[in-house]
Amino acid sequence: MKIENNISLKAFNTFNIDVVAKHFVSVTTIEQLKTVLQLKNYPSKLILGGGSNILLTKDQDVLVIHVNIKGISIVSENENSIIIKVNAGENWHEFILWCLDRDYGGIENMSLIPGNVGTAPIQNIGAYGVELKDVFVSCDVLDIKTNTIKTFNKETCHFGYRNSVFKQEEKGKCIITSVNFKLSKTNHKLLTNYGAISTQLKAMKVNTPTIQDISKAVIAIRESKLPNPKEIGNSGSFFKNPIISKIEFEKIFSNFKDMPHYPVSEHEVKIPAGWLIEKAGFKGKTFGNYGVHKNQALVLVNYGNAKGSDILNLSKLIQKTIKRLFNISIEAEVNIL
Protein backbone atom coordinates (compact mmCIF):
# COMPACT_ATOMS: atom_id res chain seq x y z
CA MET A 1 0.00 0.00 0.00
CA LYS A 2 1.55 3.26 -1.18
CA ILE A 3 0.13 6.78 -1.26
CA GLU A 4 0.94 8.46 -4.57
CA ASN A 5 0.66 12.13 -5.50
CA ASN A 6 -0.87 13.86 -8.54
CA ILE A 7 -2.35 10.76 -10.15
CA SER A 8 -4.68 10.91 -13.16
CA LEU A 9 -8.07 9.31 -12.51
CA LYS A 10 -8.80 8.73 -16.21
CA ALA A 11 -8.31 4.97 -15.84
CA PHE A 12 -10.48 4.87 -12.71
CA ASN A 13 -13.74 6.28 -14.13
CA THR A 14 -15.75 4.89 -17.04
CA PHE A 15 -16.41 8.37 -18.43
CA ASN A 16 -12.64 8.50 -19.04
CA ILE A 17 -12.50 12.03 -17.64
CA ASP A 18 -8.90 13.11 -17.09
CA VAL A 19 -8.81 14.80 -13.68
CA VAL A 20 -6.03 14.59 -11.12
CA ALA A 21 -6.15 13.23 -7.59
CA LYS A 22 -3.81 15.19 -5.35
CA HIS A 23 -3.25 11.98 -3.35
CA PHE A 24 -4.20 8.41 -4.32
CA VAL A 25 -4.03 4.99 -2.69
CA SER A 26 -5.40 1.58 -3.66
CA VAL A 27 -6.36 -0.71 -0.76
CA THR A 28 -6.64 -4.48 -1.11
CA THR A 29 -7.63 -5.49 2.45
CA ILE A 30 -10.01 -4.24 5.12
CA GLU A 31 -7.05 -3.64 7.43
CA GLN A 32 -5.42 -1.37 4.84
CA LEU A 33 -8.71 0.50 4.47
CA LYS A 34 -8.94 0.97 8.24
CA THR A 35 -5.36 2.24 8.37
CA VAL A 36 -5.86 4.74 5.55
CA LEU A 37 -9.07 6.10 7.05
CA GLN A 38 -7.21 6.91 10.26
CA LEU A 39 -4.48 8.94 8.55
CA LYS A 40 -4.70 12.41 10.05
CA ASN A 41 -2.45 14.02 7.42
CA TYR A 42 -5.27 13.63 4.91
CA PRO A 43 -8.41 15.06 6.51
CA SER A 44 -10.43 14.98 3.26
CA LYS A 45 -10.95 11.61 1.57
CA LEU A 46 -12.92 10.31 -1.41
CA ILE A 47 -13.91 6.64 -1.75
CA LEU A 48 -13.71 5.25 -5.28
CA GLY A 49 -14.95 1.85 -6.46
CA GLY A 50 -15.32 0.83 -10.09
CA GLY A 51 -15.84 4.44 -11.18
CA SER A 52 -18.91 3.49 -13.23
CA ASN A 53 -21.45 5.76 -11.60
CA ILE A 54 -19.57 9.04 -11.20
CA LEU A 55 -18.93 12.15 -13.25
CA LEU A 56 -15.72 13.90 -12.22
CA THR A 57 -16.01 17.61 -13.00
CA LYS A 58 -12.78 18.85 -11.39
CA ASP A 59 -9.43 17.80 -9.93
CA GLN A 60 -9.82 16.08 -6.57
CA ASP A 61 -7.82 17.96 -3.93
CA VAL A 62 -8.18 15.05 -1.47
CA LEU A 63 -6.90 11.55 -0.74
CA VAL A 64 -8.71 9.28 -3.20
CA ILE A 65 -9.06 5.77 -1.74
CA HIS A 66 -9.57 3.10 -4.41
CA VAL A 67 -11.34 0.11 -2.80
CA ASN A 68 -9.78 -2.90 -4.56
CA ILE A 69 -10.60 -5.71 -2.10
CA LYS A 70 -11.02 -8.96 -4.07
CA GLY A 71 -12.36 -12.42 -3.30
CA ILE A 72 -15.40 -14.68 -3.74
CA SER A 73 -16.33 -17.38 -1.20
CA ILE A 74 -19.25 -19.68 -0.42
CA VAL A 75 -21.00 -18.97 2.89
CA SER A 76 -23.53 -21.83 2.83
CA GLU A 77 -25.51 -23.95 0.41
CA ASN A 78 -28.14 -26.65 0.13
CA GLU A 79 -29.63 -28.63 -2.75
CA ASN A 80 -31.57 -25.66 -4.13
CA SER A 81 -29.67 -22.49 -3.27
CA ILE A 82 -26.32 -21.01 -2.34
CA ILE A 83 -25.18 -17.93 -0.42
CA ILE A 84 -22.04 -16.33 -1.81
CA LYS A 85 -19.88 -13.62 -0.24
CA VAL A 86 -18.30 -11.27 -2.78
CA ASN A 87 -15.77 -8.62 -1.79
CA ALA A 88 -16.29 -5.03 -2.89
CA GLY A 89 -13.48 -4.84 -5.45
CA GLU A 90 -14.78 -7.67 -7.64
CA ASN A 91 -16.07 -6.59 -11.06
CA TRP A 92 -19.85 -7.06 -11.28
CA HIS A 93 -20.00 -8.69 -14.72
CA GLU A 94 -17.04 -10.96 -13.99
CA PHE A 95 -18.88 -12.13 -10.87
CA ILE A 96 -21.92 -12.95 -13.04
CA LEU A 97 -19.73 -14.99 -15.40
CA TRP A 98 -18.26 -16.81 -12.37
CA CYS A 99 -21.81 -17.73 -11.30
CA LEU A 100 -22.90 -18.80 -14.78
CA ASP A 101 -19.89 -21.11 -15.04
CA ARG A 102 -21.23 -22.86 -11.93
CA ASP A 103 -24.90 -22.67 -12.97
CA TYR A 104 -25.93 -20.32 -10.15
CA GLY A 105 -28.98 -18.31 -11.20
CA GLY A 106 -30.69 -15.06 -10.31
CA ILE A 107 -28.43 -12.31 -11.66
CA GLU A 108 -28.15 -13.22 -15.36
CA ASN A 109 -30.54 -10.40 -16.37
CA MET A 110 -28.06 -7.91 -14.91
CA SER A 111 -25.21 -9.02 -17.16
CA LEU A 112 -22.79 -6.39 -18.45
CA ILE A 113 -23.79 -3.67 -15.97
CA PRO A 114 -20.53 -1.75 -15.45
CA GLY A 115 -18.91 -1.28 -12.05
CA ASN A 116 -17.87 -3.25 -9.00
CA VAL A 117 -19.86 -5.33 -6.51
CA GLY A 118 -19.23 -2.92 -3.63
CA THR A 119 -21.12 -0.08 -5.27
CA ALA A 120 -24.01 -2.23 -6.56
CA PRO A 121 -26.19 -1.98 -3.40
CA ILE A 122 -25.80 1.80 -3.19
CA GLN A 123 -28.21 2.41 -6.05
CA ASN A 124 -29.84 -1.02 -6.05
CA ILE A 125 -28.70 -1.72 -9.60
CA GLY A 126 -31.11 -3.46 -11.92
CA ALA A 127 -31.90 -4.41 -15.50
CA TYR A 128 -34.52 -6.31 -17.51
CA GLY A 129 -36.93 -6.88 -14.63
CA VAL A 130 -34.38 -7.86 -11.95
CA GLU A 131 -32.89 -5.71 -9.19
CA LEU A 132 -30.04 -6.36 -6.80
CA LYS A 133 -32.47 -6.49 -3.87
CA ASP A 134 -34.03 -9.63 -5.39
CA VAL A 135 -30.90 -11.67 -4.60
CA PHE A 136 -29.45 -9.59 -1.75
CA VAL A 137 -28.96 -11.14 1.70
CA SER A 138 -26.69 -8.66 3.52
CA CYS A 139 -23.60 -6.53 3.20
CA ASP A 140 -20.71 -5.72 5.52
CA VAL A 141 -19.69 -2.09 5.78
CA LEU A 142 -16.87 -0.28 7.48
CA ASP A 143 -18.23 2.48 9.70
CA ILE A 144 -15.97 5.47 8.98
CA LYS A 145 -16.50 7.10 12.37
CA THR A 146 -15.86 4.03 14.55
CA ASN A 147 -13.61 2.12 12.09
CA THR A 148 -15.57 -1.05 12.82
CA ILE A 149 -17.45 -3.51 10.60
CA LYS A 150 -21.26 -3.51 10.69
CA THR A 151 -23.76 -5.66 8.81
CA PHE A 152 -26.85 -4.39 6.96
CA ASN A 153 -29.61 -6.83 6.01
CA LYS A 154 -32.17 -6.29 3.25
CA GLU A 155 -34.61 -4.50 5.54
CA THR A 156 -32.06 -2.05 6.96
CA CYS A 157 -30.80 -1.20 3.44
CA HIS A 158 -34.20 0.40 2.59
CA PHE A 159 -33.91 -0.49 -1.09
CA GLY A 160 -35.97 1.49 -3.58
CA TYR A 161 -35.80 2.28 -7.28
CA ARG A 162 -32.07 3.03 -7.81
CA ASN A 163 -31.96 3.95 -4.16
CA SER A 164 -30.87 2.65 -0.75
CA VAL A 165 -29.91 3.78 2.73
CA PHE A 166 -26.38 4.31 1.37
CA LYS A 167 -27.63 7.15 -0.84
CA GLN A 168 -29.64 8.63 2.01
CA GLU A 169 -28.94 8.65 5.75
CA GLU A 170 -25.80 6.48 5.52
CA LYS A 171 -24.25 8.46 2.65
CA GLY A 172 -20.61 9.27 3.43
CA LYS A 173 -20.77 7.41 6.74
CA CYS A 174 -19.69 3.91 5.69
CA ILE A 175 -17.92 1.89 2.99
CA ILE A 176 -19.30 -1.40 1.68
CA THR A 177 -16.60 -4.08 1.95
CA SER A 178 -18.52 -7.20 0.87
CA VAL A 179 -21.98 -8.35 -0.25
CA ASN A 180 -23.79 -11.66 0.36
CA PHE A 181 -26.06 -12.97 -2.40
CA LYS A 182 -28.57 -15.85 -2.40
CA LEU A 183 -28.71 -17.55 -5.80
CA SER A 184 -30.51 -20.61 -7.14
CA LYS A 185 -28.79 -23.91 -7.92
CA THR A 186 -31.86 -25.69 -9.32
CA ASN A 187 -35.26 -24.67 -10.70
CA HIS A 188 -33.96 -21.32 -11.84
CA LYS A 189 -36.59 -18.62 -12.14
CA LEU A 190 -36.21 -17.38 -15.70
CA LEU A 191 -37.38 -13.88 -16.57
CA THR A 192 -37.58 -13.47 -20.33
CA ASN A 193 -40.63 -11.27 -20.89
CA TYR A 194 -38.94 -7.94 -20.12
CA GLY A 195 -37.67 -5.69 -22.88
CA ALA A 196 -36.33 -7.45 -25.96
CA ILE A 197 -35.06 -10.62 -24.27
CA SER A 198 -37.63 -12.98 -25.80
CA THR A 199 -37.09 -11.44 -29.25
CA GLN A 200 -33.33 -11.83 -28.90
CA LEU A 201 -33.70 -15.46 -27.78
CA LYS A 202 -35.79 -16.17 -30.89
CA ALA A 203 -33.09 -14.58 -33.04
CA MET A 204 -30.60 -16.88 -31.31
CA LYS A 205 -32.94 -19.83 -32.13
CA VAL A 206 -33.28 -20.67 -28.43
CA ASN A 207 -36.63 -22.25 -27.53
CA THR A 208 -35.84 -23.54 -24.05
CA PRO A 209 -33.50 -20.95 -22.56
CA THR A 210 -31.02 -21.49 -19.75
CA ILE A 211 -29.66 -18.79 -17.47
CA GLN A 212 -26.59 -18.77 -19.71
CA ASP A 213 -28.78 -18.11 -22.76
CA ILE A 214 -30.53 -15.23 -21.00
CA SER A 215 -27.18 -13.70 -20.11
CA LYS A 216 -26.02 -13.98 -23.73
CA ALA A 217 -29.26 -12.37 -24.91
CA VAL A 218 -28.91 -9.48 -22.44
CA ILE A 219 -25.27 -8.97 -23.46
CA ALA A 220 -26.26 -8.89 -27.15
CA ILE A 221 -29.02 -6.35 -26.47
CA ARG A 222 -26.81 -4.13 -24.32
CA GLU A 223 -23.92 -4.24 -26.80
CA SER A 224 -26.28 -3.21 -29.62
CA LYS A 225 -27.58 -0.22 -27.64
CA LEU A 226 -24.84 0.82 -25.24
CA PRO A 227 -21.27 1.91 -25.99
CA ASN A 228 -18.35 0.04 -24.43
CA PRO A 229 -16.74 2.40 -21.86
CA LYS A 230 -13.32 1.14 -22.97
CA GLU A 231 -14.04 2.58 -26.41
CA ILE A 232 -16.36 5.54 -25.68
CA GLY A 233 -16.43 7.10 -22.22
CA ASN A 234 -19.81 6.78 -20.50
CA SER A 235 -21.47 5.68 -17.27
CA GLY A 236 -24.39 3.76 -18.74
CA SER A 237 -27.76 5.34 -17.99
CA PHE A 238 -27.15 8.92 -16.88
CA PHE A 239 -30.73 9.62 -15.79
CA LYS A 240 -33.33 7.81 -13.72
CA ASN A 241 -36.71 7.02 -15.25
CA PRO A 242 -39.05 9.57 -13.66
CA ILE A 243 -42.04 8.42 -11.62
CA ILE A 244 -45.01 10.77 -11.70
CA SER A 245 -48.56 10.72 -10.36
CA LYS A 246 -51.33 9.28 -12.49
CA ILE A 247 -53.02 12.70 -12.47
CA GLU A 248 -49.87 14.36 -13.87
CA PHE A 249 -49.46 11.56 -16.40
CA GLU A 250 -53.01 11.90 -17.73
CA LYS A 251 -52.47 15.61 -18.35
CA ILE A 252 -49.24 14.99 -20.28
CA PHE A 253 -50.57 11.91 -22.09
CA SER A 254 -53.42 13.96 -23.58
CA ASN A 255 -50.76 15.82 -25.61
CA PHE A 256 -48.36 12.90 -26.19
CA LYS A 257 -50.43 9.80 -26.97
CA ASP A 258 -47.36 7.79 -27.97
CA MET A 259 -45.67 8.20 -24.56
CA PRO A 260 -44.72 4.77 -23.16
CA HIS A 261 -45.59 4.29 -19.50
CA TYR A 262 -45.54 1.61 -16.82
CA PRO A 263 -47.71 1.46 -13.69
CA VAL A 264 -45.64 1.56 -10.50
CA SER A 265 -48.48 1.65 -8.00
CA GLU A 266 -52.15 2.51 -7.87
CA HIS A 267 -51.28 6.21 -8.01
CA GLU A 268 -47.93 6.40 -9.85
CA VAL A 269 -46.58 5.83 -13.36
CA LYS A 270 -43.00 5.40 -14.59
CA ILE A 271 -41.98 7.15 -17.84
CA PRO A 272 -38.86 6.06 -19.78
CA ALA A 273 -36.39 8.95 -19.58
CA GLY A 274 -34.81 7.77 -22.82
CA TRP A 275 -38.09 8.35 -24.67
CA LEU A 276 -38.38 11.87 -23.25
CA ILE A 277 -34.80 12.71 -24.26
CA GLU A 278 -35.25 11.27 -27.75
CA LYS A 279 -38.57 13.11 -28.21
CA ALA A 280 -36.80 16.33 -27.19
CA GLY A 281 -34.34 15.83 -30.08
CA PHE A 282 -31.18 14.98 -28.17
CA LYS A 283 -30.62 11.37 -29.27
CA GLY A 284 -27.41 11.15 -31.32
CA LYS A 285 -26.69 14.87 -30.94
CA THR A 286 -23.01 15.78 -30.63
CA PHE A 287 -21.37 18.83 -29.13
CA GLY A 288 -17.79 18.60 -30.33
CA ASN A 289 -16.15 15.76 -28.39
CA TYR A 290 -19.18 14.82 -26.25
CA GLY A 291 -22.89 14.25 -26.70
CA VAL A 292 -25.82 11.83 -26.47
CA HIS A 293 -25.32 8.31 -27.82
CA LYS A 294 -26.89 7.52 -31.18
CA ASN A 295 -28.44 4.22 -30.04
CA GLN A 296 -29.53 5.07 -26.50
CA ALA A 297 -30.68 8.54 -25.47
CA LEU A 298 -30.13 7.76 -21.78
CA VAL A 299 -26.38 7.56 -22.32
CA LEU A 300 -24.22 10.69 -22.34
CA VAL A 301 -20.81 10.08 -23.88
CA ASN A 302 -17.26 11.41 -23.93
CA TYR A 303 -15.98 10.89 -27.49
CA GLY A 304 -12.51 12.22 -26.75
CA ASN A 305 -11.06 14.59 -24.22
CA ALA A 306 -14.25 16.18 -22.95
CA LYS A 307 -14.32 17.78 -19.53
CA GLY A 308 -16.66 16.59 -16.82
CA SER A 309 -18.16 20.08 -16.76
CA ASP A 310 -19.09 19.67 -20.45
CA ILE A 311 -21.07 16.52 -19.68
CA LEU A 312 -22.64 18.17 -16.63
CA ASN A 313 -23.75 21.22 -18.63
CA LEU A 314 -25.27 18.95 -21.28
CA SER A 315 -27.19 17.03 -18.61
CA LYS A 316 -28.55 20.30 -17.23
CA LEU A 317 -29.63 21.40 -20.72
CA ILE A 318 -31.47 18.10 -21.20
CA GLN A 319 -33.18 18.39 -17.79
CA LYS A 320 -34.25 21.98 -18.51
CA THR A 321 -35.62 21.04 -21.95
CA ILE A 322 -37.57 18.03 -20.62
CA LYS A 323 -39.09 20.21 -17.91
CA ARG A 324 -40.10 22.83 -20.48
CA LEU A 325 -41.58 20.38 -22.99
CA PHE A 326 -43.26 17.86 -20.69
CA ASN A 327 -43.28 19.49 -17.24
CA ILE A 328 -41.42 16.39 -15.98
CA SER A 329 -38.27 16.57 -13.86
CA ILE A 330 -35.62 13.95 -14.59
CA GLU A 331 -32.92 13.22 -12.06
CA ALA A 332 -29.30 12.24 -12.66
CA GLU A 333 -28.51 8.65 -11.69
CA VAL A 334 -24.75 9.25 -11.54
CA ASN A 335 -22.90 10.96 -8.68
CA ILE A 336 -21.43 14.29 -9.72
CA LEU A 337 -18.16 15.24 -8.04
N, C-alpha and C positions, 0 to 999 in steps of 0.2 A: 504493500500500500504506500503510494507516494503522492504527495500533493504537488501538482504542477501549476505553473503560472502562465497566463495569457494563452489559453488553449481555445482553438476554434471549435465551436459546437456544431459545425455543418454536418459532421458524420453522426451526430447524436440526436438529430431531429429529422423526421421524414419530409418536412417541407424543404430540407436542404438549405436553410437560411444560415448564412455565414456571419454569426455574431461570436464575440469572444467572451469566454469566462475568465474573469480575473484570476480565479483559483479553481482548480479542478481535481477531483479524486474519484477513483473507481473502487468501490468496496465489494468484496466477494464473500464476506461472512457477516453474520449478525454482530459478532464481537468487534469487527472493524467498523461497522456502522455505529455501534455504541461509542467507540473511541472517538470517531470523527465528530459526532454530535456534541461531545463534551469539550472540544477544542475551543478555548476562550479567545484565541487570537483571531478567530473568524466568527464574529457575532452574527453575521447574516449568511444564511445558507439556503440553497435551492436544491430540492430533491428531484432527480431526473431518472425516469425509467427507460422505456423504449423510445420515447420522444415522438410517439405517433399521434398524440392528441394535444400538441402545443403549437403555438405560433410565437416565435421569438421576435420581438419588435425592436430590441436594443441589446447592446452589450450587457452582460450580467456581471455587475460589480460586487460579486459575492463568491462564496465557496460553493461550487456546483458539485453535489454528491451524486455520482452515477451508481444506482443500485444494481449490481451485477451478480446477485446471489443465485447460483444455479443448483439444480438437483430435483429429481422426481423420485418419489418413493411410495410404496403401497402401505396404507395405514391398516386396512382390514378388507376382507372380502368374503363372500359366500357364493353359492351356486349362481345367483342371479345378478349380483351387483358388486361393485368394488369402490372403495374410497381411496382416492389418490391425493397425496400431498405434493404440491408443486411450488417450488421456491420462486420468489418474485422476479428474478432475472431471466427466467426461461421465456423464450419467444412463444407467443400464443399459438401461431400456426404450426410451429414445430412440435408443440405439445399435442395438438390435434393429430398430427401425423403419427406421433408415438402411440396414441390411443388407437388409431385405426389399424396400425400394424398388429395390435393385440386384440382387435375386435371389441373394443370398449366403446359403447355408443352413448349419444346424448348431446355431443357438441359439434357433430359433423356439419350442421347447418351454419355454424359460425366459422367455417373454414376461410382462411386468407384474410381475416381481420388483422390489420397491422397492430404492432405493439407487443408488450410483455404481459405476462400473467399478473404481475403485481399491480398493474394499473387497471386491469379488467374490471374488478369490483367497483372501482370508484365511480364509473358512469354506467355500471350494469350493462356492459356491451351486449349487443344482440344483432341478429340477422335472420331473415327468412323464417320468422315465426318462433324463434328460440332466443331466450335471454339467459345471461349468465346465472341469474337467480334460480333458474329451473334446475340447475345441476349443483348449485352452491351448497356446501355444508357449513363451512366456517372459514375464517382467516385469522392468522396471527399478525399482530401489528406491534411495532415498537413505539411506545408512548414517548414522545420527544421530551416532555417535561420530567418524567420520572426515570427515563431510560430503562424501562422494564417492558417485558412482553405481555400483551393482553390478547384475549381471544374474543372475536365478534362472531355470533351465530347469524343465521339468516334473518331472524326477527330484529336483532339489534342493529343490523345493517340498513334497515329501512329502505329497501330497494324500491325504486320507482322507474318510470321511463327515463332512461339515460341519467339516472340519479341514484344517490345513496347517501348515507350518513357522512361519508368521506368527502362529499361535495358540499355538505351543510355544516352541522355543528362540530364535526371532527376535522374539518378542513384545516390543514396546517398543524394539526396537533399530533398526528401519528403517521407512521410509514408502514405500509403492508409488506410483510417479509415472506409470507407463504399463504397459499390458498388450498383448501381441501374441497375436492369435487366428488360427488357420487354419480357414477356412470353405470350403465347396464352392461351385463356380460351375455345375457340371453334375452330373447323376446324384445328386441330393440323397438322402441317406439319411433316409427318413421314418419317424418313430417314432410310431405312432398307437394302439398296443395297451396303453398305460399309462393307468390311471385311467379317466376318462370321455371321453377324446378321441374314440374311435371313435363313441360314442353321440352326442356333440355334433355330430360331422361328419354323421351321419345326419340329425339334427334340422335341420341346415343344408342338407340335400339335396345333399351333396357326396359323389360316388362316387369320383372320382379326385382326391384332395387334392394341393394344392401346399403349399409351406412357408408361404405367406401364409395359406392356409386353416387350417393347423395352428395358427398364431399366433392367428388369430381365434377358433378353438375354445378354445384355452387361456385367452385373455382372457375369453371368455364364461363359462367354468367358474369362473375365479378371481373374476370380478365377482359371480357368483351366491353364492359362498361366503365371500369375504373383503371386509371393509370398506375403503373408500377412505380412506387416512390423511388426506387433505385434508378429509374429512367427520367421521371418527371416528378419534381417535388410536390407532395400533397399530404394531407392528413386524413384522407378518406372523406366522409361526410362532414362538411364544415358546419352545417346548421341542423338543428333539431326539427323534426316535423311538428308544426304547431298544433296544439289542441285547443279548440274553441268551443263555446257553448252552442247548443243546437239552435238557439234563437239567433245568434250571430251568423251561424252557418246558413240558415234559411234566407237571411237578408242578402248575403253574398251570392248564394247559389242562384237566386232569382236573376242575377246579371251574368253569371258564369255557369251555364247549365252543364258544361263538360268537365267541371271540377271534380276530380276523384275525391272520395272521402270514405272514412272508415269509422264506424261507431266505436267509441271507447267505453262509454257508459250510457246510462239512460238519458243523461243531459249533455254529454260531450261528444265531439267529433274530431278525428285527427285528419289533417290535410297534408298531403305530401309536399314538403318544402321544395323539392325538385321541380314539381309541376308549376308552382308559383313563380319560381325563378326563371324557368323556361318560358312561361307565358309572358313574363315581364321583358323578355328579349335578351337575357344574359347568357343563355346556353351557347357555348362555343366562342364567346366574345373574348378578344384578346386586347390587352393594354400593354403593348411593348413586350416585355419578358415575363408577364404574368397574365392570368385571366381565369375564365370559367371553362371547365373541360367540355370538349365537344360531344362526349357521349353521356355525361352525367352532370346535370346542372348543380347538383349538391356539392360538387368537388371544385374547390378553388386550387389553382395550380401555379407553381413557380417553374417557368420554362427555362430559366437561366439563372441569372444572378439578381433576382428580385430581392427587395428588402422586405422584412416582415411588415413594416409600416405600409408598404404598397398593398399587400394582401389585406391588411386590416382596413385600409381606406376603401378598398373594393367591397369588402364585406359590409361596411357601413352604408355604402351607396346602394347595395342590394337590399339591405334591411329598410332603408328609407323609401326606396321605390316600391317594395312590396306593401309597406304601410300605406303609401299614397294610393296605389292601385286597388288594393283589396281590403284595406283597413285591418290587416292581420300583422301582428308582430312576430317575427321569427328570431329565434335566439341562437347564438353561436354554441356549437357543441364543444369546440376546442377551447383550451385554456390559453388566454392571451397574456404573455409576459413581456 
